[in-house]
Amino acid sequence: WKYIEAPIPSSINAPIKIESLYIAQPTVSKQSKGVLYFDKLQAVYTTAYQEDLFNDVSIKHTYLKDIKYLVDNNLINGYLDGYFKPSDTLSRAHAAVLLSRALDLDTSNPLNPNFTDVEVSHPYYKEIAAVYQANIVGGKGDGTFDPSGTLTRAQMAAILVKAYKLTGAGSVQFSDVNSEHWADLSIRTLAYNEVTTGYLDGTFKQGLPVSRMHFSVFLYRSIHK
């Protein structure tokens, strides 16, 4: 898609209506061929107007800045239907893709981690292999990577702390994460570095699958640390 803008003469009376669209194709062999799609034809009457980032991420969205940064830097994309689906859970494979892009890892020829469920033909094989090789995201004890599996908030914390070499822990303790939890230090390190504040009730909800929106926020904050 390519959005085109053109200034409107001030002499035109509002409301503006489009009567016709004239398509010019100078190459004779291409004339009368192909298909054109037109989307969101609109007239903008004020210089203060701002386009929503996605159909479900408006300019007033709480995390607009975070998501927009990742989109503008080609780290994350929306879907072909114009939606971002911020509440959808993030798969382990997609997390690998985001991290490989954010960390600018070399995905040209990574070593094969030999996961039994990630063939070389897998669409994200190179990204998964690259983050594994960089010791950022590991597999599971049974020799699998579980690319379609969801990433929990605790796993996300551990990954980001390792990926961005975050240090410090402070005294922040979430009510649902005790000191015996395997990700306790990583979660507290995220909080110490102001990458997360947890939920308003004082919990971190470490077992919940992380959403595309929250991963975008945490990744954005980690990058800027």
C-alpha positions in Angstrom: 0.0 0.0 0.0 1.1 3.5 -0.6 -0.9 6.5 0.7 -0.9 9.5 -1.5 -1.7 13.1 -0.3 -2.4 16.2 -2.4 -3.2 19.7 -1.4 -6.8 20.9 -1.9 -7.3 24.4 -3.4 -8.9 26.7 -0.8 -11.4 27.8 -3.4 -13.2 24.4 -3.5 -16.5 24.4 -1.6 -17.0 21.9 1.2 -18.0 19.2 1.6 -15.6 17.8 -1.0 -16.9 14.9 -3.1 -14.9 12.6 -5.5 -16.7 12.3 -8.8 -14.2 10.2 -10.7 -10.7 8.7 -10.6 -8.6 8.7 -13.8 -5.8 6.2 -14.1 -3.0 6.9 -16.5 -0.8 3.9 -17.6 1.8 5.1 -20.1 3.1 1.6 -20.9 0.8 0.3 -23.7 1.4 -3.4 -22.9 0.1 -2.8 -19.3 -3.0 -0.9 -20.2 -6.3 -2.6 -19.4 -4.4 -5.2 -17.3 -4.0 -5.7 -13.6 -6.2 -4.7 -10.6 -6.2 -1.6 -8.6 -7.5 -1.2 -5.0 -8.5 2.1 -3.5 -8.7 2.4 0.2 -9.7 5.2 2.6 -10.4 8.0 0.2 -10.9 11.1 2.3 -10.7 14.8 2.4 -8.8 16.4 5.4 -10.0 19.8 6.3 -7.5 20.7 9.1 -3.7 20.6 9.5 -4.2 19.2 13.0 -5.5 15.9 11.6 -3.5 12.8 12.4 -3.9 9.4 10.9 -4.5 6.4 13.2 -1.6 4.0 13.2 -3.9 1.0 12.7 -7.6 0.4 12.7 -7.3 -0.7 16.3 -4.4 1.5 17.4 -5.7 5.1 17.4 -3.6 8.2 17.9 -5.0 8.3 21.4 -3.9 4.7 22.2 -2.0 4.4 25.5 1.0 2.8 23.9 0.9 4.6 20.5 4.5 5.9 20.9 5.9 2.4 21.7 4.1 0.6 19.0 4.8 3.3 16.4 8.5 3.3 17.1 8.7 -0.5 16.4 6.6 -0.1 13.3 8.6 2.9 12.0 11.8 0.9 12.5 10.5 -2.2 10.7 10.7 -4.3 13.9 7.0 -5.3 13.9 4.2 -5.2 11.4 0.5 -5.0 11.4 -1.8 -7.4 9.5 -2.9 -7.1 5.9 -6.4 -6.1 7.0 -5.1 -2.9 8.6 -5.3 -4.2 12.2 -2.4 -4.6 14.7 -4.4 -6.9 17.1 -2.6 -5.6 20.2 -4.3 -8.0 22.6 -3.4 -11.1 20.6 -0.8 -13.3 22.3 2.7 -13.4 21.0 4.2 -16.7 19.9 7.7 -17.8 20.7 8.6 -17.7 17.0 7.3 -14.2 16.6 9.3 -13.1 19.7 12.4 -14.6 18.0 11.7 -12.5 14.9 11.2 -9.3 16.8 14.4 -9.8 18.9 16.5 -10.7 15.9 15.5 -7.5 14.2 15.8 -5.3 17.3 19.3 -6.7 18.0 20.3 -6.7 14.4 21.4 -10.3 14.6 23.0 -11.9 11.6 20.4 -14.3 10.2 22.2 -15.1 7.0 23.7 -18.4 8.0 23.1 -19.2 11.7 24.1 -22.5 13.2 21.4 -25.1 13.2 20.1 -25.6 16.7 18.5 -28.9 15.6 15.2 -28.3 17.2 12.9 -31.3 16.3 10.0 -29.0 15.6 11.8 -26.3 13.6 12.9 -27.5 10.2 15.2 -25.5 7.9 12.1 -24.9 5.8 10.3 -23.2 8.7 9.5 -19.5 7.7 11.3 -18.2 10.9 14.0 -20.8 11.0 16.8 -18.3 10.6 15.5 -15.9 13.2 15.0 -18.7 15.7 18.4 -20.1 15.1 20.0 -16.7 15.4 18.5 -15.9 18.8 19.4 -19.3 20.0 23.0 -18.9 18.8 23.1 -15.5 20.6 22.0 -17.3 23.8 18.9 -15.2 24.1 16.1 -17.6 23.6 16.6 -21.3 24.3 14.7 -24.4 23.5 12.8 -26.7 25.8 14.2 -29.7 27.7 12.7 -32.2 25.2 14.7 -30.8 22.2 11.9 -28.7 20.8 11.5 -24.9 20.5 7.7 -24.8 20.4 7.5 -22.0 17.9 3.7 -21.7 18.0 3.6 -21.8 21.8 2.9 -18.6 23.7 5.5 -16.6 25.5 4.7 -15.9 29.2 5.4 -12.6 30.9 8.0 -14.4 33.1 9.8 -15.8 30.0 9.7 -12.4 28.4 11.3 -10.8 31.4 14.2 -13.3 31.4 14.7 -12.9 27.6 14.8 -9.1 27.7 17.1 -9.0 30.7 19.5 -11.3 28.9 19.1 -9.6 25.4 19.8 -6.1 26.7 22.1 -7.0 29.5 20.0 -5.2 32.1 21.4 -5.2 35.6 20.3 -4.2 39.1 17.3 -5.6 41.0 16.4 -3.2 43.8 13.8 -4.1 46.4 10.7 -4.1 44.2 8.7 -7.3 44.9 5.4 -8.2 43.2 2.9 -9.9 45.5 2.5 -12.9 43.2 6.2 -13.5 42.6 8.1 -14.9 45.5 11.8 -15.1 45.9 11.8 -18.8 45.0 10.3 -18.2 41.5 12.8 -19.0 38.7 12.2 -15.6 37.1 12.1 -13.5 40.3 15.5 -11.8 39.7 14.7 -11.1 36.0 11.3 -9.6 36.8 12.7 -7.4 39.6 15.5 -6.3 37.2 12.9 -5.2 34.6 11.1 -3.2 37.4 14.4 -1.7 38.6 15.1 -0.5 35.0 11.6 0.9 34.7 10.8 -1.4 31.9 7.7 -2.6 33.8 5.6 -1.4 36.7 3.4 -4.5 36.9 -0.3 -4.2 37.4 -2.2 -1.7 39.6 -3.0 -4.4 42.2 0.8 -5.0 42.8 1.0 -8.2 40.8 3.1 -9.0 37.7 1.0 -12.0 36.5 4.1 -13.8 35.4 2.2 -16.9 34.1 0.0 -14.9 31.6 0.8 -15.1 27.9 2.4 -11.8 26.8 0.4 -9.8 24.3 1.7 -8.2 21.1 1.0 -4.8 22.7 2.8 -5.5 26.0 5.8 -7.1 24.3 6.1 -4.0 22.1 6.0 -1.8 25.1 8.7 -3.8 27.0 10.9 -4.1 23.9 10.6 -0.3 23.3 11.6 0.5 26.9 14.5 -2.1 26.8 15.8 -0.6 23.6 15.9 2.8 25.1 17.7 1.6 28.2 
